[in-house]
Amino acid sequence: MSEYQFYRFERVSGVLDTNELKALRTVSSRADITPRSFSVFYHWGDLKAEPETMMQHFDTGVYYANWGTIFAWIKVPSHAIPSAYHPASDDCHLSITAIEDHTLLTFSIEDFEHYFDDDDAHELICQLRTLRSELVDGDYRLLYFPWLIRAEYDDELPLIPLVQFDFTQLTPAQHHFANLFGVPENLLRALTHLLRDTPSHLPNQTTDEAIIVSLTDKDKSRLIETLFAEGSLTREQAMSMLRTPKPTENITYEYWLSDTLLTPHIDTATQEVHNERKAKQAAEKAAQEAKENARLSDCYNQREHLWQEAEQEASRGCASGYDNTKRTLKDLANAYLLKGEHTSFEQRFSTFKTKHKRRPALQTRLKEI
Protein backbone atom coordinates (compact mmCIF):
# COMPACT_ATOMS: atom_id res chain seq x y z
CA MET A 1 0.00 0.00 0.00
CA SER A 2 1.39 3.39 -0.97
CA GLU A 3 1.71 6.23 1.53
CA TYR A 4 -1.19 8.67 1.77
CA GLN A 5 -1.59 11.69 4.06
CA PHE A 6 -4.46 14.17 4.08
CA TYR A 7 -4.78 17.57 5.77
CA ARG A 8 -7.78 19.88 5.98
CA PHE A 9 -8.14 23.06 8.02
CA GLU A 10 -11.22 25.28 8.20
CA ARG A 11 -12.08 28.70 9.50
CA VAL A 12 -15.39 29.10 11.30
CA SER A 13 -15.22 32.77 12.18
CA GLY A 14 -14.28 35.35 9.55
CA VAL A 15 -12.18 34.79 6.42
CA LEU A 16 -8.48 34.63 5.63
CA ASP A 17 -6.98 37.96 4.62
CA THR A 18 -4.63 38.49 1.68
CA ASN A 19 -1.46 38.12 3.75
CA GLU A 20 -2.70 34.88 5.28
CA LEU A 21 -3.57 33.48 1.87
CA LYS A 22 -0.08 34.31 0.60
CA ALA A 23 1.52 32.74 3.66
CA LEU A 24 -0.51 29.56 3.23
CA ARG A 25 0.46 29.30 -0.43
CA THR A 26 4.12 29.14 0.62
CA VAL A 27 3.24 26.13 2.74
CA SER A 28 1.95 24.25 -0.30
CA SER A 29 1.95 25.20 -3.96
CA ARG A 30 -0.79 22.72 -4.85
CA ALA A 31 -3.13 22.89 -1.86
CA ASP A 32 -6.78 23.78 -2.39
CA ILE A 33 -7.03 27.12 -0.58
CA THR A 34 -10.22 29.17 -0.15
CA PRO A 35 -10.97 32.17 2.09
CA ARG A 36 -12.13 29.68 4.73
CA SER A 37 -10.20 26.45 4.17
CA PHE A 38 -6.95 24.71 3.26
CA SER A 39 -6.72 21.09 2.12
CA VAL A 40 -3.95 19.01 0.59
CA PHE A 41 -2.88 15.39 0.29
CA TYR A 42 0.48 13.71 -0.14
CA HIS A 43 1.63 10.39 -1.54
CA TRP A 44 5.14 11.34 -0.49
CA GLY A 45 6.61 14.27 1.40
CA ASP A 46 4.73 16.23 4.02
CA LEU A 47 3.30 19.63 4.91
CA LYS A 48 5.87 22.44 5.11
CA ALA A 49 4.46 23.74 8.39
CA GLU A 50 3.58 22.35 11.78
CA PRO A 51 -0.15 21.83 12.40
CA GLU A 52 0.04 24.20 15.37
CA THR A 53 1.29 26.89 12.99
CA MET A 54 -1.55 26.18 10.58
CA MET A 55 -4.07 26.43 13.41
CA GLN A 56 -3.04 30.05 13.96
CA HIS A 57 -5.13 30.73 10.85
CA PHE A 58 -7.96 28.22 11.38
CA ASP A 59 -10.51 27.04 13.94
CA THR A 60 -10.70 23.32 13.14
CA GLY A 61 -8.43 20.83 11.43
CA VAL A 62 -8.12 17.15 10.53
CA TYR A 63 -5.19 14.97 9.53
CA TYR A 64 -5.12 11.28 8.72
CA ALA A 65 -2.61 8.86 7.24
CA ASN A 66 -3.39 5.50 5.73
CA TRP A 67 -1.22 3.75 8.34
CA GLY A 68 -3.83 4.57 10.99
CA THR A 69 -2.91 7.95 12.49
CA ILE A 70 -5.69 10.54 12.96
CA PHE A 71 -5.45 14.03 14.46
CA ALA A 72 -8.32 16.44 15.08
CA TRP A 73 -7.81 20.07 16.13
CA ILE A 74 -10.24 22.54 17.67
CA LYS A 75 -9.25 26.11 18.54
CA VAL A 76 -11.41 28.17 20.89
CA PRO A 77 -10.97 31.62 22.44
CA SER A 78 -8.86 31.79 25.58
CA HIS A 79 -10.83 31.26 28.77
CA ALA A 80 -13.65 29.52 26.83
CA ILE A 81 -12.59 26.37 28.66
CA PRO A 82 -11.97 26.54 32.43
CA SER A 83 -8.37 25.91 33.40
CA ALA A 84 -9.65 23.18 35.72
CA TYR A 85 -10.05 20.97 32.64
CA HIS A 86 -6.47 21.46 31.46
CA PRO A 87 -5.13 18.52 33.55
CA ALA A 88 -7.10 16.26 31.19
CA SER A 89 -4.30 16.93 28.70
CA ASP A 90 -1.99 13.91 28.52
CA ASP A 91 -0.22 14.68 25.21
CA CYS A 92 -1.53 11.35 23.93
CA HIS A 93 -5.31 11.30 23.51
CA LEU A 94 -5.69 15.03 24.21
CA SER A 95 -3.26 17.92 24.26
CA ILE A 96 -4.30 21.39 25.43
CA THR A 97 -1.97 24.24 24.48
CA ALA A 98 -2.11 28.01 24.09
CA ILE A 99 -1.89 29.76 20.72
CA GLU A 100 -1.73 33.53 21.21
CA ASP A 101 -5.15 34.45 22.64
CA HIS A 102 -6.68 31.03 21.93
CA THR A 103 -6.66 27.52 23.36
CA LEU A 104 -5.85 24.64 21.00
CA LEU A 105 -7.24 21.16 21.63
CA THR A 106 -5.48 18.31 19.83
CA PHE A 107 -7.17 14.90 19.80
CA SER A 108 -5.27 11.92 18.41
CA ILE A 109 -5.51 8.27 17.46
CA GLU A 110 -2.21 6.53 16.78
CA ASP A 111 -3.44 3.21 15.42
CA PHE A 112 -6.94 3.42 13.94
CA GLU A 113 -7.94 -0.10 12.89
CA HIS A 114 -10.85 0.64 10.57
CA TYR A 115 -11.12 2.07 7.06
CA PHE A 116 -10.90 5.87 6.90
CA ASP A 117 -10.88 8.04 3.77
CA ASP A 118 -11.28 11.64 2.59
CA ASP A 119 -15.07 11.50 2.96
CA ASP A 120 -14.65 10.41 6.57
CA ALA A 121 -12.22 13.29 7.13
CA HIS A 122 -14.69 15.81 5.71
CA GLU A 123 -17.44 14.35 7.89
CA LEU A 124 -15.20 14.61 10.95
CA ILE A 125 -14.34 18.25 10.35
CA CYS A 126 -18.07 19.03 9.96
CA GLN A 127 -18.61 17.49 13.39
CA LEU A 128 -15.64 19.43 14.79
CA ARG A 129 -17.35 22.70 13.85
CA THR A 130 -20.33 21.69 15.97
CA LEU A 131 -18.16 20.43 18.82
CA ARG A 132 -16.34 23.76 18.85
CA SER A 133 -19.64 25.60 19.14
CA GLU A 134 -20.69 23.33 21.99
CA LEU A 135 -17.46 23.98 23.88
CA VAL A 136 -17.82 27.75 23.49
CA ASP A 137 -21.39 27.42 24.78
CA GLY A 138 -20.15 25.67 27.94
CA ASP A 139 -20.89 22.08 26.96
CA TYR A 140 -17.64 20.40 28.00
CA ARG A 141 -18.71 16.77 27.55
CA LEU A 142 -16.11 16.36 24.79
CA LEU A 143 -13.32 16.90 27.35
CA TYR A 144 -14.46 13.90 29.39
CA PHE A 145 -14.01 11.49 26.46
CA PRO A 146 -10.17 11.30 26.52
CA TRP A 147 -10.32 10.99 30.32
CA LEU A 148 -12.67 7.99 30.02
CA ILE A 149 -10.44 6.38 27.38
CA ARG A 150 -7.50 6.64 29.78
CA ALA A 151 -9.62 5.25 32.61
CA GLU A 152 -9.47 1.83 30.94
CA TYR A 153 -5.75 1.46 31.66
CA ASP A 154 -4.49 4.40 33.78
CA ASP A 155 -4.72 4.20 37.57
CA GLU A 156 -3.40 7.73 38.07
CA LEU A 157 -5.98 9.89 36.37
CA PRO A 158 -6.03 13.65 37.00
CA LEU A 159 -8.95 15.28 38.73
CA ILE A 160 -11.36 17.18 36.50
CA PRO A 161 -14.59 18.96 37.46
CA LEU A 162 -17.61 16.79 38.20
CA VAL A 163 -20.45 18.56 36.38
CA GLN A 164 -24.02 17.33 35.89
CA PHE A 165 -23.82 16.90 32.11
CA ASP A 166 -26.17 14.43 30.45
CA PHE A 167 -24.03 11.59 29.09
CA THR A 168 -27.04 9.44 28.20
CA GLN A 169 -28.13 11.80 25.39
CA LEU A 170 -25.02 12.89 23.54
CA THR A 171 -25.40 15.30 20.65
CA PRO A 172 -24.90 13.81 17.15
CA ALA A 173 -21.45 15.41 16.94
CA GLN A 174 -20.45 14.03 20.35
CA HIS A 175 -21.80 10.61 19.43
CA HIS A 176 -19.81 10.63 16.18
CA PHE A 177 -16.62 11.61 18.02
CA ALA A 178 -17.16 9.02 20.78
CA ASN A 179 -17.60 6.23 18.23
CA LEU A 180 -14.60 7.30 16.16
CA PHE A 181 -12.23 7.68 19.09
CA GLY A 182 -13.46 4.55 20.88
CA VAL A 183 -14.85 6.05 24.08
CA PRO A 184 -15.85 3.05 26.24
CA GLU A 185 -19.64 2.85 26.40
CA ASN A 186 -19.58 1.15 29.78
CA LEU A 187 -17.51 3.98 31.28
CA LEU A 188 -19.90 6.58 29.86
CA ARG A 189 -22.67 4.66 31.60
CA ALA A 190 -20.65 4.42 34.81
CA LEU A 191 -20.17 8.19 34.74
CA THR A 192 -23.92 8.60 34.38
CA HIS A 193 -24.47 6.45 37.48
CA LEU A 194 -21.84 8.42 39.36
CA LEU A 195 -23.50 11.73 38.51
CA ARG A 196 -26.85 10.36 39.62
CA ASP A 197 -25.53 9.29 43.02
CA THR A 198 -22.88 11.93 43.78
CA PRO A 199 -23.01 15.69 44.42
CA SER A 200 -21.88 17.65 41.35
CA HIS A 201 -22.01 21.11 39.78
CA LEU A 202 -24.77 22.24 37.46
CA PRO A 203 -23.63 23.03 33.90
CA ASN A 204 -23.53 26.67 32.88
CA GLN A 205 -24.44 26.57 29.21
CA THR A 206 -25.64 29.20 26.77
CA THR A 207 -28.56 28.07 24.60
CA ASP A 208 -29.27 29.17 21.03
CA GLU A 209 -32.60 30.55 22.18
CA ALA A 210 -30.92 32.80 24.72
CA ILE A 211 -28.51 34.11 22.09
CA ILE A 212 -31.29 34.83 19.59
CA VAL A 213 -33.41 36.62 22.16
CA SER A 214 -30.47 38.83 23.10
CA LEU A 215 -29.68 39.88 19.50
CA THR A 216 -29.26 43.61 19.11
CA ASP A 217 -29.99 45.56 15.93
CA LYS A 218 -26.22 45.81 15.45
CA ASP A 219 -25.91 42.01 15.66
CA LYS A 220 -28.67 41.54 13.09
CA SER A 221 -27.04 44.03 10.74
CA ARG A 222 -23.70 42.23 11.01
CA LEU A 223 -25.32 38.93 10.15
CA ILE A 224 -27.14 40.33 7.14
CA GLU A 225 -24.05 42.18 5.87
CA THR A 226 -21.93 39.04 6.18
CA LEU A 227 -24.57 36.96 4.44
CA PHE A 228 -24.74 39.34 1.48
CA ALA A 229 -20.96 39.73 1.30
CA GLU A 230 -20.13 36.02 1.40
CA GLY A 231 -23.23 34.49 -0.17
CA SER A 232 -23.81 31.97 2.60
CA LEU A 233 -23.55 31.69 6.35
CA THR A 234 -23.59 28.44 8.29
CA ARG A 235 -25.11 28.14 11.73
CA GLU A 236 -21.65 27.71 13.29
CA GLN A 237 -20.36 30.83 11.53
CA ALA A 238 -23.36 32.89 12.61
CA MET A 239 -23.19 31.71 16.20
CA SER A 240 -19.44 32.29 16.30
CA MET A 241 -20.04 35.93 15.37
CA LEU A 242 -22.63 36.33 18.10
CA ARG A 243 -21.19 34.40 21.00
CA THR A 244 -19.08 36.02 23.65
CA PRO A 245 -17.46 33.24 25.67
CA LYS A 246 -18.23 33.49 29.34
CA PRO A 247 -15.22 34.24 31.51
CA THR A 248 -14.09 30.99 33.09
CA GLU A 249 -10.94 31.95 34.93
CA ASN A 250 -12.82 32.72 38.14
CA ILE A 251 -14.90 29.53 38.22
CA THR A 252 -14.21 27.45 41.30
CA TYR A 253 -15.12 23.79 41.70
CA GLU A 254 -15.93 21.84 44.82
CA TYR A 255 -16.71 18.47 43.23
CA TRP A 256 -14.16 16.50 41.20
CA LEU A 257 -14.20 13.41 39.00
CA SER A 258 -11.64 10.76 39.95
CA ASP A 259 -11.01 7.12 39.13
CA THR A 260 -11.76 6.30 42.78
CA LEU A 261 -15.29 7.68 42.43
CA LEU A 262 -15.88 6.05 39.03
CA THR A 263 -14.62 2.53 39.76
CA PRO A 264 -17.49 1.35 42.03
CA HIS A 265 -19.97 2.01 39.20
CA ILE A 266 -18.11 0.22 36.40
CA ASP A 267 -19.26 -3.38 36.99
CA THR A 268 -22.93 -2.45 37.10
CA ALA A 269 -22.61 -0.22 34.05
CA THR A 270 -20.70 -2.92 32.13
CA GLN A 271 -23.42 -5.48 32.84
CA GLU A 272 -26.12 -3.03 31.76
CA VAL A 273 -24.37 -2.31 28.47
CA HIS A 274 -23.85 -6.04 27.87
CA ASN A 275 -27.52 -6.81 28.54
CA GLU A 276 -28.68 -3.97 26.30
CA ARG A 277 -26.45 -5.09 23.45
CA LYS A 278 -27.67 -8.65 23.85
CA ALA A 279 -31.30 -7.51 23.84
CA LYS A 280 -30.68 -5.33 20.79
CA GLN A 281 -29.07 -8.22 18.92
CA ALA A 282 -31.98 -10.48 19.83
CA ALA A 283 -34.47 -7.86 18.65
CA GLU A 284 -32.58 -7.39 15.38
CA LYS A 285 -32.43 -11.14 14.86
CA ALA A 286 -36.16 -11.48 15.55
CA ALA A 287 -36.94 -8.66 13.14
CA GLN A 288 -34.77 -10.27 10.45
CA GLU A 289 -36.43 -13.64 10.99
CA ALA A 290 -39.87 -12.07 10.81
CA LYS A 291 -38.93 -10.35 7.56
CA GLU A 292 -37.60 -13.61 6.11
CA ASN A 293 -40.67 -15.54 7.24
CA ALA A 294 -42.90 -12.97 5.57
CA ARG A 295 -40.91 -13.39 2.36
CA LEU A 296 -41.15 -17.18 2.55
CA SER A 297 -44.89 -16.98 3.22
CA ASP A 298 -45.22 -14.95 0.05
CA CYS A 299 -43.20 -17.62 -1.77
CA TYR A 300 -45.54 -20.29 -0.47
CA ASN A 301 -48.56 -18.34 -1.66
CA GLN A 302 -46.98 -18.12 -5.10
CA ARG A 303 -45.64 -21.69 -5.06
CA GLU A 304 -47.28 -22.79 -8.31
CA HIS A 305 -45.85 -19.83 -10.14
CA LEU A 306 -42.41 -20.53 -8.66
CA TRP A 307 -42.49 -24.20 -9.65
CA GLN A 308 -43.25 -23.11 -13.20
CA GLU A 309 -40.46 -20.56 -13.04
CA ALA A 310 -38.02 -23.26 -11.88
CA GLU A 311 -39.08 -25.45 -14.84
CA GLN A 312 -38.54 -22.60 -17.29
CA GLU A 313 -35.10 -21.74 -15.93
CA ALA A 314 -34.01 -25.39 -15.92
CA SER A 315 -35.16 -25.77 -19.52
CA ARG A 316 -32.81 -22.99 -20.60
CA GLY A 317 -29.97 -25.47 -20.27
CA CYS A 318 -27.35 -22.93 -19.18
CA ALA A 319 -25.40 -22.16 -16.02
CA SER A 320 -27.34 -18.99 -15.16
CA GLY A 321 -30.63 -20.84 -15.62
CA TYR A 322 -29.47 -23.65 -13.34
CA ASP A 323 -28.36 -21.12 -10.71
CA ASN A 324 -31.78 -19.45 -10.85
CA THR A 325 -33.47 -22.85 -10.56
CA LYS A 326 -31.47 -23.74 -7.47
CA ARG A 327 -32.24 -20.40 -5.86
CA THR A 328 -35.99 -20.70 -6.55
CA LEU A 329 -36.21 -24.29 -5.33
CA LYS A 330 -34.27 -23.45 -2.19
CA ASP A 331 -36.81 -20.73 -1.40
CA LEU A 332 -39.62 -23.20 -2.03
CA ALA A 333 -38.00 -25.76 0.27
CA ASN A 334 -37.82 -23.23 3.11
CA ALA A 335 -41.34 -21.97 2.40
CA TYR A 336 -42.82 -25.48 2.59
CA LEU A 337 -40.81 -26.15 5.75
CA LEU A 338 -42.16 -22.97 7.33
CA LYS A 339 -45.72 -24.17 6.65
CA GLY A 340 -45.01 -27.68 7.98
CA GLU A 341 -45.31 -29.29 4.54
CA HIS A 342 -41.76 -30.49 3.99
CA THR A 343 -42.97 -33.92 2.86
CA SER A 344 -45.08 -32.36 0.11
CA PHE A 345 -42.05 -30.46 -1.12
CA GLU A 346 -39.85 -33.58 -1.14
CA GLN A 347 -42.36 -35.47 -3.25
CA ARG A 348 -42.61 -32.74 -5.86
CA PHE A 349 -38.86 -32.06 -5.73
CA SER A 350 -38.16 -35.75 -6.40
CA THR A 351 -40.38 -35.61 -9.47
CA PHE A 352 -38.56 -32.45 -10.61
CA LYS A 353 -35.14 -34.09 -10.28
CA THR A 354 -36.27 -37.17 -12.17
CA LYS A 355 -37.61 -35.05 -15.00
CA HIS A 356 -34.26 -33.28 -15.39
CA LYS A 357 -31.97 -36.24 -14.65
CA ARG A 358 -30.18 -35.76 -17.98
CA ARG A 359 -28.86 -32.38 -16.87
CA PRO A 360 -25.81 -33.28 -14.73
CA ALA A 361 -24.81 -29.67 -14.07
CA LEU A 362 -28.29 -28.99 -12.72
CA GLN A 363 -28.30 -32.19 -10.66
CA THR A 364 -25.05 -31.11 -9.02
CA ARG A 365 -26.64 -27.85 -7.97
CA LEU A 366 -29.81 -29.54 -6.71
CA LYS A 367 -27.75 -31.67 -4.29
CA GLU A 368 -27.21 -28.47 -2.27
CA ILE A 369 -30.93 -28.09 -1.54
ROVEXMI-423472 format. One line per 8 residues: number of its first residue (from 0); their letters; for each residue x, y, z of C-alpha. Coordinates in nm, 3 decimals. Each point is the difference from the previous one (the first is absolute). Example, Ala and Ser with C-alpha at 12.3 -4.5 7.8 and 13.67 -1.06 7.14 Angstrom:
<recs>
0> as> 1.230:-0.450:0.780; 0.137:0.344:-0.066
</recs>
This chain:
<recs>
0> mseyqfyr> 0.000:0.000:0.000; 0.139:0.339:-0.097; 0.032:0.284:0.250; -0.290:0.244:0.024; -0.040:0.302:0.229; -0.287:0.248:0.002; -0.032:0.340:0.169; -0.300:0.231:0.021
8> fervsgvl> -0.036:0.318:0.204; -0.308:0.222:0.018; -0.086:0.342:0.130; -0.331:0.040:0.180; 0.017:0.367:0.088; 0.094:0.258:-0.263; 0.210:-0.056:-0.313; 0.370:-0.016:-0.079
16> dtnelkal> 0.150:0.333:-0.101; 0.235:0.053:-0.294; 0.317:-0.037:0.207; -0.124:-0.324:0.153; -0.087:-0.140:-0.341; 0.349:0.083:-0.127; 0.160:-0.157:0.306; -0.203:-0.318:-0.043
24> rtvssrad> 0.097:-0.026:-0.366; 0.366:-0.016:0.105; -0.088:-0.301:0.212; -0.129:-0.188:-0.304; 0.000:0.095:-0.366; -0.274:-0.248:-0.089; -0.234:0.017:0.299; -0.365:0.089:-0.053
32> itprsfsv> -0.025:0.334:0.181; -0.319:0.205:0.043; -0.075:0.300:0.224; -0.116:-0.249:0.264; 0.193:-0.323:-0.056; 0.325:-0.174:-0.091; 0.023:-0.362:-0.114; 0.277:-0.208:-0.153
40> fyhwgdlk> 0.107:-0.362:-0.030; 0.336:-0.168:-0.043; 0.115:-0.332:-0.140; 0.351:0.095:0.105; 0.147:0.293:0.189; -0.188:0.196:0.262; -0.143:0.340:0.089; 0.257:0.281:0.020
48> aepetmmq> -0.141:0.130:0.328; -0.088:-0.139:0.339; -0.373:-0.052:0.062; 0.019:0.237:0.297; 0.125:0.269:-0.238; -0.284:-0.071:-0.241; -0.252:0.025:0.283; 0.103:0.362:0.055
56> hfdtgvyy> -0.209:0.068:-0.311; -0.283:-0.251:0.053; -0.255:-0.118:0.256; -0.019:-0.372:-0.080; 0.227:-0.249:-0.171; 0.031:-0.368:-0.090; 0.293:-0.218:-0.100; 0.007:-0.369:-0.081
64> anwgtifa> 0.251:-0.242:-0.148; -0.078:-0.336:-0.151; 0.217:-0.175:0.261; -0.261:0.082:0.265; 0.092:0.338:0.150; -0.278:0.259:0.047; 0.024:0.349:0.150; -0.287:0.241:0.062
72> wikvpsha> 0.051:0.363:0.105; -0.243:0.247:0.154; 0.099:0.357:0.087; -0.216:0.206:0.235; 0.044:0.345:0.155; 0.211:0.017:0.314; -0.197:-0.053:0.319; -0.282:-0.174:-0.194
80> ipsayhpa> 0.106:-0.315:0.183; 0.062:0.017:0.377; 0.360:-0.063:0.097; -0.128:-0.273:0.232; -0.040:-0.221:-0.308; 0.358:0.049:-0.118; 0.134:-0.294:0.209; -0.197:-0.226:-0.236
88> sddchlsi> 0.280:0.067:-0.249; 0.231:-0.302:-0.018; 0.177:0.077:-0.331; -0.131:-0.333:-0.128; -0.378:-0.005:-0.042; -0.038:0.373:0.070; 0.243:0.289:0.005; -0.104:0.347:0.117
96> taiedhtl> 0.233:0.285:-0.095; -0.014:0.377:-0.039; 0.022:0.175:-0.337; 0.016:0.377:0.049; -0.342:0.092:0.143; -0.153:-0.342:-0.071; 0.002:-0.351:0.143; 0.081:-0.288:-0.236
104> ltfsiedf> -0.139:-0.348:0.063; 0.176:-0.285:-0.180; -0.169:-0.341:-0.003; 0.190:-0.298:-0.139; -0.024:-0.365:-0.095; 0.330:-0.174:-0.068; -0.123:-0.332:-0.136; -0.350:0.021:-0.148
112> ehyfdddd> -0.100:-0.352:-0.105; -0.291:0.074:-0.232; -0.027:0.143:-0.351; 0.022:0.380:-0.016; 0.002:0.217:-0.313; -0.040:0.360:-0.118; -0.379:-0.014:0.037; 0.042:-0.109:0.361
120> ahelicql> 0.243:0.288:0.056; -0.247:0.252:-0.142; -0.275:-0.146:0.218; 0.224:0.026:0.306; 0.086:0.364:-0.060; -0.373:0.078:-0.039; -0.054:-0.154:0.343; 0.297:0.194:0.140
128> rtlrselv> -0.171:0.327:-0.094; -0.298:-0.101:0.212; 0.217:-0.126:0.285; 0.182:0.333:0.003; -0.330:0.184:0.029; -0.105:-0.227:0.285; 0.323:0.065:0.189; -0.036:0.377:-0.039
136> dgdyrlly> -0.357:-0.033:0.129; 0.124:-0.175:0.316; -0.074:-0.359:-0.098; 0.325:-0.168:0.104; -0.107:-0.363:-0.045; 0.260:-0.041:-0.276; 0.279:0.054:0.256; -0.114:-0.300:0.204
144> fpwlirae> 0.045:-0.241:-0.293; 0.384:-0.019:0.006; -0.015:-0.031:0.380; -0.235:-0.300:-0.030; 0.223:-0.161:-0.264; 0.294:0.026:0.240; -0.212:-0.139:0.283; 0.015:-0.342:-0.167
152> yddelpli> 0.372:-0.037:0.072; 0.126:0.294:0.212; -0.023:-0.020:0.379; 0.132:0.353:0.050; -0.258:0.216:-0.170; -0.005:0.376:0.063; -0.292:0.163:0.173; -0.241:0.190:-0.223
160> plvqfdft> -0.323:0.178:0.096; -0.302:-0.217:0.074; -0.284:0.177:-0.182; -0.357:-0.123:-0.049; 0.020:-0.043:-0.378; -0.235:-0.247:-0.166; 0.214:-0.284:-0.136; -0.301:-0.215:-0.089
168> qltpaqhh> -0.109:0.236:-0.281; 0.311:0.109:-0.185; -0.038:0.241:-0.289; 0.050:-0.149:-0.350; 0.345:0.160:-0.021; 0.100:-0.138:0.341; -0.135:-0.342:-0.092; 0.199:0.002:-0.325
176> fanlfgvp> 0.319:0.098:0.184; -0.054:-0.259:0.276; -0.044:-0.279:-0.255; 0.300:0.107:-0.207; 0.237:0.038:0.293; -0.123:-0.313:0.179; -0.139:0.150:0.320; -0.100:-0.300:0.216
184> enllralt> -0.379:-0.020:0.016; 0.006:-0.170:0.338; 0.207:0.283:0.150; -0.239:0.260:-0.142; -0.277:-0.192:0.174; 0.202:-0.024:0.321; 0.048:0.377:-0.007; -0.375:0.041:-0.036
192> hllrdtps> -0.055:-0.215:0.310; 0.263:0.197:0.188; -0.166:0.331:-0.085; -0.335:-0.137:0.111; 0.132:-0.107:0.340; 0.265:0.264:0.076; -0.013:0.376:0.064; 0.113:0.196:-0.307
200> hlpnqttd> -0.013:0.346:-0.157; -0.276:0.113:-0.232; 0.114:0.079:-0.356; 0.010:0.364:-0.102; -0.091:-0.010:-0.367; -0.120:0.263:-0.244; -0.292:-0.113:-0.217; -0.071:0.110:-0.357
208> eaiivslt> -0.333:0.138:0.115; 0.168:0.225:0.254; 0.241:0.131:-0.263; -0.278:0.072:-0.250; -0.212:0.179:0.257; 0.294:0.221:0.094; 0.079:0.105:-0.360; 0.042:0.373:-0.039
216> dkdksrli> -0.073:0.195:-0.318; 0.377:0.025:-0.048; 0.031:-0.380:0.021; -0.276:-0.047:-0.257; 0.163:0.249:-0.235; 0.334:-0.180:0.027; -0.162:-0.330:-0.086; -0.182:0.140:-0.301
224> etlfaegs> 0.309:0.185:-0.127; 0.212:-0.314:0.031; -0.264:-0.208:-0.174; -0.017:0.238:-0.296; 0.378:0.039:-0.018; 0.083:-0.371:0.010; -0.310:-0.153:-0.157; -0.058:-0.252:0.277
232> ltreqams> 0.026:-0.028:0.375; -0.004:-0.325:0.194; -0.152:-0.030:0.344; 0.346:-0.043:0.156; 0.129:0.312:-0.176; -0.300:0.206:0.108; 0.017:-0.118:0.359; 0.375:0.058:0.010
240> mlrtpkpt> -0.060:0.364:-0.093; -0.259:0.040:0.273; 0.144:-0.193:0.290; 0.211:0.162:0.265; 0.162:-0.278:0.202; -0.077:0.025:0.367; 0.301:0.075:0.217; 0.113:-0.325:0.158
248> enityeyw> 0.315:0.096:0.184; -0.188:0.077:0.321; -0.208:-0.319:0.008; 0.069:-0.208:0.308; -0.091:-0.366:0.040; -0.081:-0.195:0.312; -0.078:-0.337:-0.159; 0.255:-0.197:-0.203
256> lsdtlltp> -0.004:-0.309:-0.220; 0.256:-0.265:0.095; 0.063:-0.364:-0.082; -0.075:-0.082:0.365; -0.353:0.138:-0.035; -0.059:-0.163:-0.340; 0.126:-0.352:0.073; -0.287:-0.118:0.227
264> hidtatqe> -0.248:0.066:-0.283; 0.186:-0.179:-0.280; -0.115:-0.360:0.059; -0.367:0.093:0.011; 0.032:0.223:-0.305; 0.191:-0.270:-0.192; -0.272:-0.256:0.071; -0.270:0.245:-0.108
272> vhnerkak> 0.175:0.072:-0.329; 0.052:-0.373:-0.060; -0.367:-0.077:0.067; -0.116:0.284:-0.224; 0.223:-0.112:-0.285; -0.122:-0.356:0.040; -0.363:0.114:-0.001; 0.062:0.218:-0.305
280> qaaekaaq> 0.161:-0.289:-0.187; -0.291:-0.226:0.091; -0.249:0.262:-0.118; 0.189:0.047:-0.327; 0.015:-0.375:-0.052; -0.373:-0.034:0.069; -0.078:0.282:-0.241; 0.217:-0.161:-0.269
288> eakenarl> -0.166:-0.337:0.054; -0.344:0.157:-0.018; 0.094:0.172:-0.325; 0.133:-0.326:-0.145; -0.307:-0.193:0.113; -0.223:0.257:-0.167; 0.199:-0.042:-0.321; -0.024:-0.379:0.019
296> sdcynqre> -0.374:0.020:0.067; -0.033:0.203:-0.317; 0.202:-0.267:-0.182; -0.234:-0.267:0.130; -0.302:0.195:-0.119; 0.158:0.022:-0.344; 0.134:-0.357:0.004; -0.164:-0.110:-0.325
304> hlwqeaeq> 0.143:0.296:-0.183; 0.344:-0.070:0.148; -0.008:-0.367:-0.099; -0.076:0.109:-0.355; 0.279:0.255:0.016; 0.244:-0.270:0.116; -0.106:-0.219:-0.296; 0.054:0.285:-0.245
312> easrgcas> 0.344:0.086:0.136; 0.109:-0.365:0.001; -0.115:-0.038:-0.360; 0.235:0.278:-0.108; 0.284:-0.248:0.033; 0.262:0.254:0.109; 0.195:0.077:0.316; -0.194:0.317:0.086
320> gydntkrt> -0.329:-0.185:-0.046; 0.116:-0.281:0.228; 0.111:0.253:0.263; -0.342:0.167:-0.014; -0.169:-0.340:0.029; 0.200:-0.089:0.309; -0.077:0.334:0.161; -0.375:-0.030:-0.069
328> lkdlanay> -0.022:-0.359:0.122; 0.194:0.084:0.314; -0.254:0.272:0.079; -0.281:-0.247:-0.063; 0.162:-0.256:0.230; 0.018:0.253:0.284; -0.352:0.126:-0.071; -0.148:-0.351:0.019
336> llkgehts> 0.201:-0.067:0.316; -0.135:0.318:0.158; -0.356:-0.120:-0.068; 0.071:-0.351:0.133; -0.030:-0.161:-0.344; 0.355:-0.120:-0.055; -0.121:-0.343:-0.113; -0.211:0.156:-0.275
344> feqrfstf> 0.303:0.190:-0.123; 0.220:-0.312:-0.002; -0.251:-0.189:-0.211; -0.025:0.273:-0.261; 0.375:0.068:0.013; 0.070:-0.369:-0.067; -0.222:0.014:-0.307; 0.182:0.316:-0.114
352> ktkhkrrp> 0.342:-0.164:0.033; -0.113:-0.308:-0.189; -0.134:0.212:-0.283; 0.335:0.177:-0.039; 0.229:-0.296:0.074; 0.179:0.048:-0.333; 0.132:0.338:0.111; 0.305:-0.090:0.214
360> alqtrlke> 0.100:0.361:0.066; -0.348:0.068:0.135; -0.001:-0.320:0.206; 0.325:0.108:0.164; -0.159:0.326:0.105; -0.317:-0.169:0.126; 0.206:-0.213:0.242; 0.054:0.320:0.202
368> i> -0.372:0.038:0.073
</recs>
